Amino acid sequence: MANLTPNKEPNSFSFSDFPEDVQLCILSFLSPSELSSFASTSKPFVSLCRNDAKLWFALCDRRWGSKTQIRKWGNGKITYKQLYKALNEFENLIGFWHRSGHRKIAGLNSPPPPLAFFEWGSSFITGSRVSPSKSATYGVVRAPFLWISIMPNGAPVSFLDPECRFELFDDLVKSGELGLLENELVPVNVSFMGKNHVVVEENLSFAYSNSNSNSLEGRQIGISSVSSSGNLRGDEYGVVEDLIGAKSGSPGSLLMSEIYQYFANRTSPGGDRASRKQRKREKGRQGRKKLEPEHFVKIDNCSPTPSRPLQGLWKGICDDMNLDFYLVTYDDIGGIACRRVGDSSQPFSDYSPVFWTSNTTFIESPFCPEEEYIYDSRMHLRPLASADPVHGQSSWMENEVVSRILDINSSYDLVIPNLAGASANPQQVEGRIWQYRDGTFGFGFLRNNYIIDLKHIAQNGCILDIMELCSD
């Protein structure tokens, strides 16, 4: 039998005793702030925490690998430490945002839809304007208008298409051609003002180079910055800066690059032709009206939860047989309000609730005959089954199995306070929510003979029932 030291247990190991691959695997579960604390305990651990190919790749892949292609960002030429910081900033964009204000965008005949949706691409983030179709179906029109990515030097870059004509950003990245960027897209800055407010404004300092190469690698196309304030947690921001180091592409280096490129083009063969092309391009940009900044406010809590089953963004056919978007929110004391997601230029569109209630106690099944009559005597507003193959008649019957009922009030006594008192019938401002077995719900008021059934706009991070732009 082997001798045992009284104060030491047999088969005890320290972290240093594990193979490096095991150490890196364990460290990949830590946050940057935890890595910083760990690195301060030993000099060998500092180099371990700076292992880019293994540790920082694992950190990126574990957090975003199922959402985007980690190796494709920056054409695969940036470090994973840089990528971690950039994706950590970009991640807050993912989801639904509401455009604030109703200014018209230059080149458009009408204000853009108020709802925007940001989602992961293969090596970029796409922002799309989302609007209901006008074909009396549950179709949703998604029009990509904003593209955000990272250049091989680690600098963020963003482009906007004011008319939402450009969709194949992935094809652009694969081909490396920038002709369409020069002719159709506008360079922009995407800046965070806190975690829930984003401003998109034209990047007037943007400049295309006169390089003979058309590839993304061979051209210095300018920098569009995304502010890091309000997006990284305070403890992580400093740690990531320390571990990653200063980001390339500073304004000074960009200015020197442009000055050098200018004189190089003036003295190199073909330089005059390239300079004329650049001046023509700049003249075209100057002749175009500057884009007004767009402000977006994030819509938190876009999906229902067990404790808040009605919460989130929904869509429904309203009484004029058009599709509308609705936002249902819970307040701090448990009340519920539902508003249409509309353009703020329309009266009462942003602040008047469609329905509200301060009492969220549901009536559970079985229901009394009176409640059954209130439900059975109303028709459901819905698209024709032949025009809406996604939601056929068979699914309707299953969806309409009511699991519980909630009393609500209409919005008119809030928007027009004297209306409720002037009414001879107080039931005119009362209504019901009928929650169905599949988790969706419908609502209607006692003064009406119909029910507006609400369906999900998006599920599991994907927009449902997408229609092509040309079909709207």
Residue pairs with C-beta under 8 A, 6 or more apart in sequence:
2 10
4 10
15 23
15 26
16 44
18 26
20 48
21 54
23 48
24 48
24 51
24 54
24 55
24 58
25 58
27 35
27 38
27 48
27 49
27 55
28 55
28 58
28 59
28 62
29 62
30 38
31 236
32 84
32 236
32 239
32 240
32 243
33 233
33 235
33 236
33 239
35 49
35 239
35 243
36 49
36 239
36 242
36 243
38 45
38 49
39 45
39 46
39 48
39 49
48 55
49 55
49 243
50 81
50 243
52 79
52 80
52 81
53 80
56 79
56 80
56 81
56 83
56 84
57 70
57 80
59 80
59 84
60 70
60 80
60 83
60 84
60 87
61 70
63 87
64 70
64 87
64 91
64 120
67 120
68 87
68 120
68 121
68 122
68 123
69 122
69 123
70 80
70 83
72 122
72 123
72 173
73 83
73 86
73 87
73 123
73 149
73 150
74 82
74 83
74 123
74 149
74 150
74 151
74 152
74 153
74 154
75 152
75 216
75 217
77 152
77 217
78 150
78 152
78 153
78 154
79 154
79 244
81 240
81 243
81 244
81 245
82 150
82 154
82 244
82 247
83 150
84 240
84 244
85 228
85 232
85 240
85 241
85 244
85 247
86 150
86 154
86 156
88 231
88 232
88 236
88 240
89 192
89 226
89 228
89 231
89 232
90 125
90 148
90 226
92 192
92 195
92 231
92 298
93 118
93 125
93 127
93 148
93 190
93 198
94 118
94 119
94 120
94 125
94 461
95 117
95 118
95 298
95 299
95 302
96 115
96 116
96 117
96 130
96 298
96 299
96 302
96 313
96 458
97 115
97 116
97 117
97 118
97 198
97 296
97 297
97 298
97 299
98 114
98 115
98 116
98 296
98 297
98 298
98 299
98 341
99 112
99 113
99 114
99 115
99 116
99 294
99 295
99 296
100 295
100 296
100 297
100 344
101 294
101 295
101 344
102 111
102 343
102 344
102 345
103 111
103 292
104 110
104 111
105 111
105 112
105 162
105 291
105 292
105 294
106 162
106 288
106 289
106 290
106 291
106 292
107 162
107 163
107 289
108 162
108 163
111 343
111 345
112 129
112 145
112 164
113 129
113 130
113 131
113 143
113 343
114 341
114 342
114 343
114 344
115 129
115 130
115 131
115 313
115 325
115 341
116 127
116 128
116 129
116 130
116 145
116 146
116 296
117 127
117 128
117 130
117 142
117 458
117 463
118 125
118 126
118 127
118 128
118 146
119 125
119 126
119 128
119 461
119 462
121 169
121 170
122 170
122 173
123 149
123 150
123 170
123 173
124 147
124 148
124 149
124 169
124 170
124 173
125 147
125 148
125 149
126 144
126 146
126 147
126 148
126 169
127 144
127 145
127 146
127 147
127 148
128 142
128 143
128 144
128 145
128 146
128 164
128 463
129 142
129 143
129 145
129 164
130 140
130 141
130 142
130 143
130 325
130 457
130 463
131 140
131 141
131 143
131 472
132 139
132 140
132 141
132 315
132 322
132 323
132 324
132 325
133 139
133 140
133 141
133 323
133 467
133 471
133 472
134 322
134 323
134 472
135 387
135 467
135 471
135 472
136 317
136 321
136 322
136 323
136 383
136 384
136 387
137 323
137 383
137 387
137 388
137 390
137 465
137 467
138 315
138 317
138 323
138 383
138 388
138 390
138 391
138 455
138 464
138 465
139 323
139 465
139 466
139 467
139 471
139 472
140 315
140 457
140 463
140 464
140 465
140 466
140 467
141 466
141 467
141 469
141 472
142 463
142 466
143 164
143 469
144 161
144 164
144 166
144 167
144 169
145 160
145 161
145 162
145 164
146 158
146 159
146 160
146 161
146 188
146 190
146 200
147 158
147 159
147 160
147 166
147 169
147 185
148 156
148 157
148 158
148 190
148 226
149 156
149 157
149 158
149 173
150 156
150 157
151 157
151 216
151 221
151 223
151 249
152 216
152 217
153 248
153 249
154 247
154 248
154 249
155 223
155 225
155 247
155 248
155 249
156 190
156 223
156 224
156 225
156 226
157 187
157 221
157 222
157 223
157 224
158 187
158 188
158 189
158 190
158 200
158 203
158 224
158 226
159 181
159 185
159 186
159 187
159 188
159 224
160 185
160 186
160 187
160 188
160 200
160 202
160 291
161 184
161 185
161 186
162 186
162 291
164 469
165 184
166 180
166 184
166 185
172 178
172 180
172 181
173 216
176 214
176 215
176 216
176 217
177 214
177 215
178 208
178 214
178 216
178 219
178 221
179 214
181 221
182 208
182 281
186 202
186 291
187 202
187 203
187 206
187 221
187 222
187 224
188 200
188 201
188 202
188 203
188 224
188 291
189 199
189 200
189 201
189 202
189 203
189 224
189 225
189 226
190 198
190 199
190 200
190 224
190 226
191 198
191 199
191 201
191 225
191 226
191 227
192 198
192 226
192 227
192 228
192 229
192 230
192 231
193 199
193 227
193 230
194 229
194 230
195 230
195 231
195 298
196 297
196 298
196 300
197 295
197 296
197 297
197 298
198 295
198 296
198 298
199 293
199 294
199 295
199 296
200 293
200 294
200 296
201 291
201 293
201 294
202 290
202 291
202 293
203 222
203 223
203 224
204 290
205 222
206 221
206 222
206 223
206 224
207 221
207 222
207 258
208 219
208 221
208 222
208 278
208 281
209 219
209 220
209 221
209 257
209 258
209 261
210 261
210 265
210 271
210 274
210 275
210 277
210 278
211 218
211 219
211 220
211 261
212 218
212 270
212 274
213 219
220 254
220 257
220 258
220 261
222 254
223 249
223 251
223 254
228 237
232 240
262 275
264 271
265 271
265 274
265 275
265 278
266 272
266 275
299 313
299 327
301 308
301 311
301 312
301 329
301 330
302 312
302 313
302 458
303 311
303 312
303 459
304 310
304 311
304 312
304 439
305 311
308 330
309 435
309 439
309 441
310 328
310 330
310 336
310 338
310 433
310 435
310 441
311 328
311 329
311 330
312 327
312 328
312 456
313 325
313 326
313 327
313 341
313 456
313 457
313 458
314 325
314 326
314 327
314 328
314 440
314 454
314 455
314 456
314 457
315 323
315 324
315 325
315 326
315 454
315 455
315 456
315 457
316 323
316 324
316 326
316 381
316 442
316 452
316 453
316 454
316 455
317 323
317 324
317 381
317 382
317 383
317 452
317 453
318 324
318 381
318 452
319 381
319 448
319 450
319 452
321 381
324 340
324 341
324 342
325 340
325 341
325 457
326 338
326 339
326 340
326 341
326 354
326 454
327 338
327 339
327 340
327 341
328 336
328 337
328 338
329 336
329 337
329 338
329 339
330 336
330 360
331 337
333 358
334 358
334 360
335 356
335 357
335 358
335 360
336 355
336 356
336 357
336 360
336 408
337 353
337 355
337 356
338 353
338 354
338 355
338 356
338 443
339 350
339 351
339 352
339 353
339 354
340 349
340 354
342 349
342 350
343 349
344 350
348 415
352 411
352 414
352 415
353 411
353 414
354 411
354 443
355 408
355 409
355 410
355 411
355 431
355 433
355 443
355 445
356 408
356 409
356 411
356 414
357 406
357 407
357 408
357 409
359 407
360 406
361 406
362 404
362 405
362 406
362 435
363 371
363 404
363 405
363 406
363 407
364 404
365 402
365 403
365 404
367 375
367 402
367 405
371 405
371 432
374 432
374 446
375 402
375 405
375 432
375 434
375 451
377 449
378 444
378 448
378 449
378 450
378 451
379 449
379 450
379 451
380 396
380 400
380 442
380 450
380 451
380 453
381 450
381 451
381 452
381 453
382 388
382 391
382 396
382 453
383 391
385 391
385 392
385 393
385 396
390 465
391 455
398 437
398 438
399 436
399 437
399 438
399 440
399 453
400 436
401 436
401 437
402 434
402 435
402 436
402 437
403 435
403 436
403 437
404 435
405 432
405 433
405 434
405 435
406 432
406 433
406 435
407 430
407 431
407 432
407 433
408 430
408 431
408 432
408 433
408 443
409 429
409 430
409 431
410 428
410 429
410 430
410 431
410 445
410 447
412 419
412 420
412 429
413 419
413 420
413 429
419 429
420 426
420 429
423 429
425 447
427 446
427 447
428 445
428 446
428 447
429 445
429 447
430 445
430 446
431 443
431 444
431 445
431 446
432 443
432 444
432 446
433 441
433 442
433 443
434 441
434 442
434 443
434 444
434 451
435 441
436 442
440 453
440 454
440 455
440 456
441 453
441 454
442 451
442 452
442 453
442 454
443 451
443 452
443 454
444 450
444 451
444 452
455 464
456 464
457 463
457 464
458 464
